């Protein structure tokens, strides 16, 4: 019986998610609507780090996010609801690693 590999393993591990998150934040930095969501947009390093760890853990990688931050509690940490402008960007964005 073959054990199913996680998406984390199939895409090549942490490096894939680092590239994905870098591409995402490169888009955020160029978009004034999305940039406004980040109160301290001068420094995305912390946000990049946290999102990378979250995605790595969510898709089957190491549980470093929970070790560093505890349970994700996304609704509590991110109470912002997606408004029309965010939804339209979500549908049209192509944040894929190159």
N, C-alpha and C positions, 0 to 999 in steps of 0.2 A: 504494500500500500504506500503510495507516494504522499508525502506531507505537502500541503499547499504552502507555497511561499507567499509572504506578505507583499503588498505593493511596495513597501519600503525596500525590500530585497530585490524585487523585479526591476525597479527603476535605477538601482545602483547605489542606494543608501543615502546618507546625509548630504553628499555633494549635490545630488539632484535637487533636493529641497532648498539648499542654500542658493543655488542658481535661480530656482523658481521664485523665492522670496526676494532676491536681488532684483529680478526683472519686475516683480510686482511693485516694489518701492520706487524703482526708476520711473514707473508710470505714475505713481502717486505724486512724486515730486514735480511732475509736469502738469498736473491737473489741479487747478485752484479749488475745485469743489471738494475733491478727496483730500487735498492738503489741509483744508480747514478742519478736518476731523482730528488732526494731530496737533494738540496745543503747543508742543515743543518740536515743531518740524525742522528745526535747525539740526537736530541729531536723531537719526533713525536707527542708530546702532542697537539700542536696547529693544526697540520694536522688532527689528530684523531678527535679533537673537531669539526673542520670545516666540515669534511666529514660526521660525524655523524649528525650534524645539517642539512646539505644539504639533505642527504638521508631521514631523518625524514620528512622534509618539502615536498620533492618531492613525497613521498609516502603517503601524506595525514595527516601528523602530524602538530604540531604547526609551525608557520612561524618564528621561532626564527632565522633561518639562514638569512632571508631577513632583519629582525630587526637589527641584528648585522652587517651584511656585505653588505646589499643592494641587488640589482639584481645579480643573480649568474654570468652572463657574462662569462661563462665557456671558450668560445673560446678566449676571451681576456686574461683571467687570466692563461690559460693553452694552450699556442700556440703550444706546442709540438705535432707533428703528430705521430701517432703510426707507427713504423717501423716494419719490419718483426719479429724481436725478441720480440717485445711487443705483436704483434698479436698472435704469437704462445703461449706466456704465458697466454694471455687472454683466449684462447680456452682451454688450459689444466689445468688452475687453478681451484681449488675447495675451494674457500673462503666461507665456510658456517659455521654458528655458530654451536657450539657443545652443 
